[in-house]
Amino acid sequence: MHLLPRETEKLLLHLAGELAKKRKARGLKLNYPESIALISSELLEAARDGRTVA
């Protein structure tokens, strides 16, 4: 399967967001990159569902 660079980036962001979500659910503190990945992943999912960010 061939992915465009943008698609690869979105996939990695989603995976990092899911990992951060699991770590947060276990009660661990998130570091800065994990926090950004979690926020970005949630925003992308909200946009995909048709919700607005504002």
C-alpha distance matrix in Angstrom:
0.0 3.8 6.5 10.1 12.6 14.3 11.5 11.1 14.9 15.3 13.2 15.3 18.4 17.9 17.6 20.6 22.5 22.1 23.4 26.2 27.1 27.5 29.6 31.7 32.3 33.6 36.1 34.8 35.2 32.1 32.0 31.4 27.6 27.2 29.4 27.6 24.2 26.0 27.7 24.7 22.6 25.6 26.1 22.6 23.0 26.4 25.4 22.8 25.7 27.8 30.2 31.7 31.8 35.5
3.8 0.0 3.8 6.8 9.5 11.6 9.6 9.3 13.0 14.0 12.7 14.7 17.5 17.7 17.9 20.5 22.4 22.7 23.9 26.4 27.6 28.3 30.2 32.1 33.1 34.5 36.7 35.1 35.1 31.9 31.4 30.3 26.5 26.6 28.7 26.5 23.4 25.5 26.9 23.6 22.0 25.2 25.2 21.7 22.7 26.0 24.5 22.3 25.6 27.3 29.6 30.7 30.7 34.1
6.5 3.8 0.0 3.8 6.4 8.0 5.8 6.0 9.6 10.4 9.7 11.8 14.3 14.8 15.4 17.8 19.4 20.1 21.6 23.7 24.9 26.1 27.8 29.5 30.7 32.3 34.2 32.7 32.4 29.0 28.5 27.2 23.5 23.6 25.5 23.1 20.1 22.3 23.4 20.1 18.7 21.8 21.7 18.2 19.5 22.7 21.2 19.2 22.6 24.2 26.3 27.2 27.1 30.5
10.1 6.8 3.8 0.0 3.8 5.4 5.2 6.2 8.6 10.0 10.6 12.4 14.2 15.4 16.6 18.4 19.9 21.2 22.7 24.3 25.7 27.3 28.8 30.2 31.7 33.5 35.0 33.3 32.7 29.1 28.3 26.5 22.9 23.5 25.1 22.3 19.7 22.2 22.8 19.2 18.5 21.6 20.9 17.5 19.5 22.3 20.3 18.9 22.6 23.6 25.6 26.0 25.7 28.9
12.6 9.5 6.4 3.8 0.0 3.8 5.4 5.0 6.2 8.7 9.8 10.6 12.2 14.2 15.4 16.4 18.2 20.0 21.1 22.4 24.2 25.9 27.0 28.3 30.2 31.9 33.1 31.1 30.2 26.5 25.4 23.4 19.8 20.9 22.5 19.5 17.3 20.2 20.8 17.2 17.0 20.4 19.7 16.7 19.1 21.9 20.1 19.3 23.0 24.0 25.5 25.5 24.6 27.8
14.3 11.6 8.0 5.4 3.8 0.0 3.8 5.4 5.1 6.3 8.6 10.0 10.5 12.3 14.4 15.3 16.4 18.4 20.1 20.9 22.4 24.6 25.8 26.7 28.5 30.5 31.6 29.9 28.8 25.2 24.3 22.1 18.7 19.5 20.6 17.5 15.4 18.0 18.1 14.4 14.3 17.4 16.3 13.3 15.9 18.4 16.4 15.8 19.6 20.4 21.8 21.7 21.0 24.1
11.5 9.6 5.8 5.2 5.4 3.8 0.0 3.8 5.4 5.1 6.1 8.6 9.8 10.5 12.3 14.2 15.2 16.5 18.4 19.9 20.9 22.8 24.4 25.5 27.0 29.0 30.5 29.0 28.4 24.9 24.5 22.8 19.3 19.4 20.8 18.1 15.3 17.4 18.1 14.5 13.4 16.5 16.0 12.7 14.4 17.5 15.9 14.4 18.1 19.4 21.1 21.7 21.3 24.8
11.1 9.3 6.0 6.2 5.0 5.4 3.8 0.0 3.8 5.5 5.1 6.2 8.5 9.9 10.6 12.3 14.1 15.4 16.6 18.3 19.9 21.3 22.7 24.2 25.8 27.4 29.0 27.2 26.7 23.2 22.6 21.2 17.4 17.7 19.6 17.2 14.3 16.8 18.0 14.8 13.7 17.2 17.3 14.3 16.1 19.4 18.3 17.1 20.5 22.2 23.6 24.1 23.3 26.7
14.9 13.0 9.6 8.6 6.2 5.1 5.4 3.8 0.0 3.8 5.4 5.2 6.1 8.6 9.9 10.5 12.1 14.2 15.4 16.3 18.2 20.1 21.0 22.2 24.2 25.9 27.1 25.1 24.2 20.6 19.7 17.9 14.3 14.9 16.5 13.8 11.3 14.1 15.0 11.7 11.3 15.0 14.8 12.3 14.6 17.6 16.6 16.1 19.6 21.0 21.8 22.0 20.6 23.9
15.3 14.0 10.4 10.0 8.7 6.3 5.1 5.5 3.8 0.0 3.8 5.5 5.0 6.1 8.6 9.8 10.3 12.3 14.2 15.1 16.2 18.4 19.9 20.7 22.4 24.5 25.7 24.3 23.5 20.0 19.8 18.2 14.8 14.7 15.7 13.2 10.3 12.4 13.1 9.7 8.6 12.0 11.8 8.9 11.0 14.1 13.2 12.5 15.9 17.5 18.4 18.9 17.9 21.4
13.2 12.7 9.7 10.6 9.8 8.6 6.1 5.1 5.4 3.8 0.0 3.8 5.4 5.1 6.2 8.6 9.8 10.7 12.4 14.2 15.3 16.8 18.5 19.9 21.2 23.0 24.7 23.4 23.2 19.9 20.0 19.0 15.5 14.7 16.5 14.7 11.2 12.9 14.6 11.8 9.7 13.1 14.0 11.1 12.1 15.7 15.4 14.1 17.1 19.3 20.4 21.4 20.6 24.2
15.3 14.7 11.8 12.4 10.6 10.0 8.6 6.2 5.2 5.5 3.8 0.0 3.8 5.4 5.1 6.1 8.5 9.9 10.6 12.2 14.1 15.5 16.5 18.2 20.0 21.4 22.8 21.0 20.6 17.2 16.9 16.1 12.4 11.9 14.2 12.6 9.2 11.6 13.7 11.3 9.9 13.6 14.7 12.6 14.0 17.4 17.5 16.7 19.6 21.8 22.3 23.0 21.5 25.0
18.4 17.5 14.3 14.2 12.2 10.5 9.8 8.5 6.1 5.0 5.4 3.8 0.0 3.8 5.5 5.1 6.0 8.6 9.9 10.4 12.1 14.3 15.3 16.2 18.2 20.1 21.1 19.4 18.6 15.1 15.0 13.7 10.3 9.7 11.3 9.3 5.9 8.3 10.0 7.5 6.4 10.2 11.2 9.6 11.3 14.4 14.7 14.5 17.3 19.3 19.3 19.7 18.0 21.4
17.9 17.7 14.8 15.4 14.2 12.3 10.5 9.9 8.6 6.1 5.1 5.4 3.8 0.0 3.8 5.5 5.0 6.2 8.6 9.8 10.4 12.4 14.3 15.2 16.5 18.6 20.1 19.0 18.9 15.7 16.5 15.8 12.8 11.1 12.4 11.2 7.5 8.2 10.3 8.3 5.5 8.7 10.6 8.7 9.1 12.6 13.5 12.7 15.0 17.6 17.8 18.9 17.7 21.3
17.6 17.9 15.4 16.6 15.4 14.4 12.3 10.6 9.9 8.6 6.2 5.1 5.5 3.8 0.0 3.8 5.4 5.1 6.2 8.6 9.8 10.8 12.5 14.2 15.4 16.9 18.8 17.5 17.8 14.9 15.7 15.8 12.6 10.6 12.8 12.4 8.6 9.5 12.5 11.2 8.6 11.6 14.0 12.5 12.5 16.0 17.2 16.2 18.3 21.1 21.3 22.5 21.2 24.7
20.6 20.5 17.8 18.4 16.4 15.3 14.2 12.3 10.5 9.8 8.6 6.1 5.1 5.5 3.8 0.0 3.8 5.5 5.1 6.1 8.6 10.0 10.6 12.2 14.2 15.5 16.8 15.0 14.7 11.5 11.9 12.0 8.8 6.9 9.5 9.3 5.8 7.2 10.5 9.8 8.2 11.3 13.6 12.9 13.6 16.6 17.9 17.7 19.7 22.2 21.9 22.5 20.6 23.8
22.5 22.4 19.4 19.9 18.2 16.4 15.2 14.1 12.1 10.3 9.8 8.5 6.0 5.0 5.4 3.8 0.0 3.8 5.4 5.1 6.1 8.7 9.9 10.4 12.2 14.3 15.4 14.2 13.9 10.9 12.1 12.0 9.6 6.9 8.1 8.2 4.8 4.2 7.5 7.5 5.4 7.8 10.5 10.5 10.7 13.4 15.2 15.3 16.8 19.3 18.6 19.4 17.6 20.8
22.1 22.7 20.1 21.2 20.0 18.4 16.5 15.4 14.2 12.3 10.7 9.9 8.6 6.2 5.1 5.5 3.8 0.0 3.8 5.4 5.0 6.3 8.7 9.8 10.6 12.6 14.5 13.9 14.6 12.3 14.2 14.9 12.7 9.5 11.0 11.8 8.5 7.2 10.6 10.9 8.0 9.5 12.9 12.5 11.6 14.5 16.7 16.1 17.2 20.2 19.8 21.2 19.8 23.1
23.4 23.9 21.6 22.7 21.1 20.1 18.4 16.6 15.4 14.2 12.4 10.6 9.9 8.6 6.2 5.1 5.4 3.8 0.0 3.8 5.4 5.2 6.3 8.6 9.9 10.9 12.8 11.5 12.4 10.3 12.0 13.5 11.4 8.1 10.5 12.0 9.0 8.4 12.2 12.8 10.7 12.5 15.7 15.6 15.2 18.0 20.1 19.8 21.0 23.9 23.3 24.4 22.6 25.7
26.2 26.4 23.7 24.3 22.4 20.9 19.9 18.3 16.3 15.1 14.2 12.2 10.4 9.8 8.6 6.1 5.1 5.4 3.8 0.0 3.8 5.4 5.1 6.1 8.5 9.9 10.7 9.2 9.4 6.9 9.1 10.5 9.2 5.5 7.1 9.3 7.3 6.0 9.6 11.2 9.9 11.1 14.2 15.0 14.9 17.1 19.4 19.8 20.8 23.3 22.1 22.9 20.7 23.5
27.1 27.6 24.9 25.7 24.2 22.4 20.9 19.9 18.2 16.2 15.3 14.1 12.1 10.4 9.8 8.6 6.1 5.0 5.4 3.8 0.0 3.8 5.5 5.1 6.2 8.7 10.0 9.9 10.7 9.2 12.1 13.4 12.5 8.8 9.1 11.3 9.4 6.6 9.8 11.8 9.8 9.9 13.5 14.5 13.5 15.3 18.2 18.4 18.7 21.5 20.3 21.4 19.6 22.4
27.5 28.3 26.1 27.3 25.9 24.6 22.8 21.3 20.1 18.4 16.8 15.5 14.3 12.4 10.8 10.0 8.7 6.3 5.2 5.4 3.8 0.0 3.8 5.5 5.1 6.4 8.9 9.1 11.1 10.4 13.4 15.5 14.6 10.8 12.0 14.5 12.3 10.1 13.5 15.3 13.1 13.4 17.1 17.7 16.5 18.6 21.5 21.2 21.5 24.6 23.5 25.0 23.3 26.2
29.6 30.2 27.8 28.8 27.0 25.8 24.4 22.7 21.0 19.9 18.5 16.5 15.3 14.3 12.5 10.6 9.9 8.7 6.3 5.1 5.5 3.8 0.0 3.8 5.4 5.1 6.6 5.6 7.7 7.4 10.5 13.2 12.9 9.3 10.6 13.7 12.3 10.5 13.9 16.0 14.6 15.1 18.5 19.6 18.8 20.8 23.6 23.8 24.2 27.0 25.7 26.6 24.5 27.1
31.7 32.1 29.5 30.2 28.3 26.7 25.5 24.2 22.2 20.7 19.9 18.2 16.2 15.2 14.2 12.2 10.4 9.8 8.6 6.1 5.1 5.5 3.8 0.0 3.8 5.3 5.1 5.2 6.5 6.7 10.4 12.8 13.2 9.6 9.5 12.9 12.2 9.6 12.3 15.1 14.1 13.8 17.1 18.8 18.0 19.3 22.3 22.9 23.0 25.6 23.8 24.6 22.3 24.6
32.3 33.1 30.7 31.7 30.2 28.5 27.0 25.8 24.2 22.4 21.2 20.0 18.2 16.5 15.4 14.2 12.2 10.6 9.9 8.5 6.2 5.1 5.4 3.8 0.0 3.8 5.3 7.4 9.7 10.5 14.2 16.6 16.7 13.0 13.0 16.1 15.0 12.1 14.7 17.4 15.6 14.9 18.5 20.0 18.5 19.7 23.1 23.3 22.9 25.7 24.1 25.4 23.6 26.0
33.6 34.5 32.3 33.5 31.9 30.5 29.0 27.4 25.9 24.5 23.0 21.4 20.1 18.6 16.9 15.5 14.3 12.6 10.9 9.9 8.7 6.4 5.1 5.3 3.8 0.0 3.8 5.7 9.1 10.8 14.2 17.2 17.6 14.0 14.6 18.0 16.9 14.6 17.4 20.1 18.5 18.2 21.8 23.1 21.8 23.3 26.5 26.7 26.5 29.4 27.8 29.0 27.1 29.4
36.1 36.7 34.2 35.0 33.1 31.6 30.5 29.0 27.1 25.7 24.7 22.8 21.1 20.1 18.8 16.8 15.4 14.5 12.8 10.7 10.0 8.9 6.6 5.1 5.3 3.8 0.0 3.8 6.6 9.2 12.8 15.8 16.9 13.7 13.6 17.3 17.0 14.6 17.0 20.0 19.1 18.6 21.9 23.8 22.8 23.8 27.1 27.7 27.5 30.0 28.0 28.8 26.6 28.5
34.8 35.1 32.7 33.3 31.1 29.9 29.0 27.2 25.1 24.3 23.4 21.0 19.4 19.0 17.5 15.0 14.2 13.9 11.5 9.2 9.9 9.1 5.6 5.2 7.4 5.7 3.8 0.0 3.8 6.4 9.5 12.9 14.1 11.1 11.6 15.3 15.2 13.5 16.1 18.9 18.4 18.5 21.6 23.3 22.9 24.2 27.1 27.9 28.1 30.6 28.7 29.2 26.6 28.6
35.2 35.1 32.4 32.7 30.2 28.8 28.4 26.7 24.2 23.5 23.2 20.6 18.6 18.9 17.8 14.7 13.9 14.6 12.4 9.4 10.7 11.1 7.7 6.5 9.7 9.1 6.6 3.8 0.0 3.8 6.6 9.8 11.7 9.4 9.2 13.0 13.7 12.4 14.4 17.3 17.5 17.7 20.3 22.3 22.5 23.5 26.1 27.4 27.8 29.9 27.8 27.8 24.9 26.6
32.1 31.9 29.0 29.1 26.5 25.2 24.9 23.2 20.6 20.0 19.9 17.2 15.1 15.7 14.9 11.5 10.9 12.3 10.3 6.9 9.2 10.4 7.4 6.7 10.5 10.8 9.2 6.4 3.8 0.0 3.8 6.6 8.0 5.7 5.8 9.4 10.1 9.3 11.5 14.0 14.5 15.1 17.5 19.3 19.9 21.1 23.4 24.7 25.6 27.5 25.6 25.5 22.6 24.5
32.0 31.4 28.5 28.3 25.4 24.3 24.5 22.6 19.7 19.8 20.0 16.9 15.0 16.5 15.7 11.9 12.1 14.2 12.0 9.1 12.1 13.4 10.5 10.4 14.2 14.2 12.8 9.5 6.6 3.8 0.0 3.8 5.8 5.4 6.1 8.7 10.1 10.6 12.3 14.3 15.4 16.6 18.4 20.1 21.3 22.6 24.4 25.8 27.2 28.9 27.0 26.5 23.4 25.2
31.4 30.3 27.2 26.5 23.4 22.1 22.8 21.2 17.9 18.2 19.0 16.1 13.7 15.8 15.8 12.0 12.0 14.9 13.5 10.5 13.4 15.5 13.2 12.8 16.6 17.2 15.8 12.9 9.8 6.6 3.8 0.0 3.8 5.5 5.1 6.2 8.6 9.9 10.7 12.2 14.1 15.5 16.6 18.3 20.1 21.2 22.5 24.3 25.9 27.2 25.3 24.4 21.1 22.8
27.6 26.5 23.5 22.9 19.8 18.7 19.3 17.4 14.3 14.8 15.5 12.4 10.3 12.8 12.6 8.8 9.6 12.7 11.4 9.2 12.5 14.6 12.9 13.2 16.7 17.6 16.9 14.1 11.7 8.0 5.8 3.8 0.0 3.8 5.4 5.2 6.1 8.6 10.0 10.4 12.0 14.2 15.3 16.3 18.2 19.9 20.9 22.3 24.3 25.8 24.4 23.7 20.7 22.9
27.2 26.6 23.6 23.5 20.9 19.5 19.4 17.7 14.9 14.7 14.7 11.9 9.7 11.1 10.6 6.9 6.9 9.5 8.1 5.5 8.8 10.8 9.3 9.6 13.0 14.0 13.7 11.1 9.4 5.7 5.4 5.5 3.8 0.0 3.8 5.5 5.0 6.1 8.6 9.8 10.4 12.3 14.2 15.3 16.4 18.3 19.9 21.0 22.5 24.5 23.1 22.9 20.1 22.6
29.4 28.7 25.5 25.1 22.5 20.6 20.8 19.6 16.5 15.7 16.5 14.2 11.3 12.4 12.8 9.5 8.1 11.0 10.5 7.1 9.1 12.0 10.6 9.5 13.0 14.6 13.6 11.6 9.2 5.8 6.1 5.1 5.4 3.8 0.0 3.8 5.4 5.1 6.2 8.5 9.9 10.7 12.3 14.3 15.5 16.6 18.4 20.0 21.3 22.8 20.9 20.5 17.4 19.5
27.6 26.5 23.1 22.3 19.5 17.5 18.1 17.2 13.8 13.2 14.7 12.6 9.3 11.2 12.4 9.3 8.2 11.8 12.0 9.3 11.3 14.5 13.7 12.9 16.1 18.0 17.3 15.3 13.0 9.4 8.7 6.2 5.2 5.5 3.8 0.0 3.8 5.5 5.2 6.0 8.4 9.9 10.5 12.1 14.2 15.3 16.4 18.2 19.9 21.1 19.5 18.7 15.6 17.8
24.2 23.4 20.1 19.7 17.3 15.4 15.3 14.3 11.3 10.3 11.2 9.2 5.9 7.5 8.6 5.8 4.8 8.5 9.0 7.3 9.4 12.3 12.3 12.2 15.0 16.9 17.0 15.2 13.7 10.1 10.1 8.6 6.1 5.0 5.4 3.8 0.0 3.8 5.6 5.2 5.9 8.5 9.9 10.5 12.1 14.1 15.3 16.3 18.3 20.0 18.9 18.8 16.2 19.1
26.0 25.5 22.3 22.2 20.2 18.0 17.4 16.8 14.1 12.4 12.9 11.6 8.3 8.2 9.5 7.2 4.2 7.2 8.4 6.0 6.6 10.1 10.5 9.6 12.1 14.6 14.6 13.5 12.4 9.3 10.6 9.9 8.6 6.1 5.1 5.5 3.8 0.0 3.8 5.5 5.2 6.2 8.6 10.0 10.7 12.3 14.3 15.4 16.6 18.6 17.1 17.3 14.9 17.8
27.7 26.9 23.4 22.8 20.8 18.1 18.1 18.0 15.0 13.1 14.6 13.7 10.0 10.3 12.5 10.5 7.5 10.6 12.2 9.6 9.8 13.5 13.9 12.3 14.7 17.4 17.0 16.1 14.4 11.5 12.3 10.7 10.0 8.6 6.2 5.2 5.6 3.8 0.0 3.8 5.5 5.2 6.2 8.7 10.0 10.5 12.3 14.3 15.4 16.7 14.8 14.4 11.5 14.2
24.7 23.6 20.1 19.2 17.2 14.4 14.5 14.8 11.7 9.7 11.8 11.3 7.5 8.3 11.2 9.8 7.5 10.9 12.8 11.2 11.8 15.3 16.0 15.1 17.4 20.1 20.0 18.9 17.3 14.0 14.3 12.2 10.4 9.8 8.5 6.0 5.2 5.5 3.8 0.0 3.8 5.5 5.1 6.2 8.6 9.8 10.5 12.2 14.3 15.4 14.2 13.8 11.3 14.3
22.6 22.0 18.7 18.5 17.0 14.3 13.4 13.7 11.3 8.6 9.7 9.9 6.4 5.5 8.6 8.2 5.4 8.0 10.7 9.9 9.8 13.1 14.6 14.1 15.6 18.5 19.1 18.4 17.5 14.5 15.4 14.1 12.0 10.4 9.9 8.4 5.9 5.2 5.5 3.8 0.0 3.8 5.5 5.2 6.2 8.6 10.0 10.6 12.4 14.4 13.7 14.3 12.6 16.1
25.6 25.2 21.8 21.6 20.4 17.4 16.5 17.2 15.0 12.0 13.1 13.6 10.2 8.7 11.6 11.3 7.8 9.5 12.5 11.1 9.9 13.4 15.1 13.8 14.9 18.2 18.6 18.5 17.7 15.1 16.6 15.5 14.2 12.3 10.7 9.9 8.5 6.2 5.2 5.5 3.8 0.0 3.8 5.5 5.1 6.1 8.6 9.8 10.6 12.5 11.1 11.9 10.3 13.7
26.1 25.2 21.7 20.9 19.7 16.3 16.0 17.3 14.8 11.8 14.0 14.7 11.2 10.6 14.0 13.6 10.5 12.9 15.7 14.2 13.5 17.1 18.5 17.1 18.5 21.8 21.9 21.6 20.3 17.5 18.4 16.6 15.3 14.2 12.3 10.5 9.9 8.6 6.2 5.1 5.5 3.8 0.0 3.8 5.4 5.0 6.1 8.5 9.8 10.6 9.1 9.0 7.2 10.7
22.6 21.7 18.2 17.5 16.7 13.3 12.7 14.3 12.3 8.9 11.1 12.6 9.6 8.7 12.5 12.9 10.5 12.5 15.6 15.0 14.5 17.7 19.6 18.8 20.0 23.1 23.8 23.3 22.3 19.3 20.1 18.3 16.3 15.3 14.3 12.1 10.5 10.0 8.7 6.2 5.2 5.5 3.8 0.0 3.8 5.4 5.1 6.1 8.7 9.9 9.8 10.4 9.6 13.3
23.0 22.7 19.5 19.5 19.1 15.9 14.4 16.1 14.6 11.0 12.1 14.0 11.3 9.1 12.5 13.6 10.7 11.6 15.2 14.9 13.5 16.5 18.8 18.0 18.5 21.8 22.8 22.9 22.5 19.9 21.3 20.1 18.2 16.4 15.5 14.2 12.1 10.7 10.0 8.6 6.2 5.1 5.4 3.8 0.0 3.8 5.4 5.0 6.2 8.7 8.9 10.7 10.7 14.5
26.4 26.0 22.7 22.3 21.9 18.4 17.5 19.4 17.6 14.1 15.7 17.4 14.4 12.6 16.0 16.6 13.4 14.5 18.0 17.1 15.3 18.6 20.8 19.3 19.7 23.3 23.8 24.2 23.5 21.1 22.6 21.2 19.9 18.3 16.6 15.3 14.1 12.3 10.5 9.8 8.6 6.1 5.0 5.4 3.8 0.0 3.8 5.4 5.1 6.4 5.4 7.3 7.7 11.2
25.4 24.5 21.2 20.3 20.1 16.4 15.9 18.3 16.6 13.2 15.4 17.5 14.7 13.5 17.2 17.9 15.2 16.7 20.1 19.4 18.2 21.5 23.6 22.3 23.1 26.5 27.1 27.1 26.1 23.4 24.4 22.5 20.9 19.9 18.4 16.4 15.3 14.3 12.3 10.5 10.0 8.6 6.1 5.1 5.4 3.8 0.0 3.8 5.4 5.0 5.3 6.4 7.4 11.0
22.8 22.3 19.2 18.9 19.3 15.8 14.4 17.1 16.1 12.5 14.1 16.7 14.5 12.7 16.2 17.7 15.3 16.1 19.8 19.8 18.4 21.2 23.8 22.9 23.3 26.7 27.7 27.9 27.4 24.7 25.8 24.3 22.3 21.0 20.0 18.2 16.3 15.4 14.3 12.2 10.6 9.8 8.5 6.1 5.0 5.4 3.8 0.0 3.8 5.3 7.5 9.7 11.1 14.6
25.7 25.6 22.6 22.6 23.0 19.6 18.1 20.5 19.6 15.9 17.1 19.6 17.3 15.0 18.3 19.7 16.8 17.2 21.0 20.8 18.7 21.5 24.2 23.0 22.9 26.5 27.5 28.1 27.8 25.6 27.2 25.9 24.3 22.5 21.3 19.9 18.3 16.6 15.4 14.3 12.4 10.6 9.8 8.7 6.2 5.1 5.4 3.8 0.0 3.8 5.7 9.0 11.2 14.3
27.8 27.3 24.2 23.6 24.0 20.4 19.4 22.2 21.0 17.5 19.3 21.8 19.3 17.6 21.1 22.2 19.3 20.2 23.9 23.3 21.5 24.6 27.0 25.6 25.7 29.4 30.0 30.6 29.9 27.5 28.9 27.2 25.8 24.5 22.8 21.1 20.0 18.6 16.7 15.4 14.4 12.5 10.6 9.9 8.7 6.4 5.0 5.3 3.8 0.0 3.8 6.6 9.6 12.3
30.2 29.6 26.3 25.6 25.5 21.8 21.1 23.6 21.8 18.4 20.4 22.3 19.3 17.8 21.3 21.9 18.6 19.8 23.3 22.1 20.3 23.5 25.7 23.8 24.1 27.8 28.0 28.7 27.8 25.6 27.0 25.3 24.4 23.1 20.9 19.5 18.9 17.1 14.8 14.2 13.7 11.1 9.1 9.8 8.9 5.4 5.3 7.5 5.7 3.8 0.0 3.8 6.7 9.1
31.7 30.7 27.2 26.0 25.5 21.7 21.7 24.1 22.0 18.9 21.4 23.0 19.7 18.9 22.5 22.5 19.4 21.2 24.4 22.9 21.4 25.0 26.6 24.6 25.4 29.0 28.8 29.2 27.8 25.5 26.5 24.4 23.7 22.9 20.5 18.7 18.8 17.3 14.4 13.8 14.3 11.9 9.0 10.4 10.7 7.3 6.4 9.7 9.0 6.6 3.8 0.0 3.8 5.7
31.8 30.7 27.1 25.7 24.6 21.0 21.3 23.3 20.6 17.9 20.6 21.5 18.0 17.7 21.2 20.6 17.6 19.8 22.6 20.7 19.6 23.3 24.5 22.3 23.6 27.1 26.6 26.6 24.9 22.6 23.4 21.1 20.7 20.1 17.4 15.6 16.2 14.9 11.5 11.3 12.6 10.3 7.2 9.6 10.7 7.7 7.4 11.1 11.2 9.6 6.7 3.8 0.0 3.8
35.5 34.1 30.5 28.9 27.8 24.1 24.8 26.7 23.9 21.4 24.2 25.0 21.4 21.3 24.7 23.8 20.8 23.1 25.7 23.5 22.4 26.2 27.1 24.6 26.0 29.4 28.5 28.6 26.6 24.5 25.2 22.8 22.9 22.6 19.5 17.8 19.1 17.8 14.2 14.3 16.1 13.7 10.7 13.3 14.5 11.2 11.0 14.6 14.3 12.3 9.1 5.7 3.8 0.0
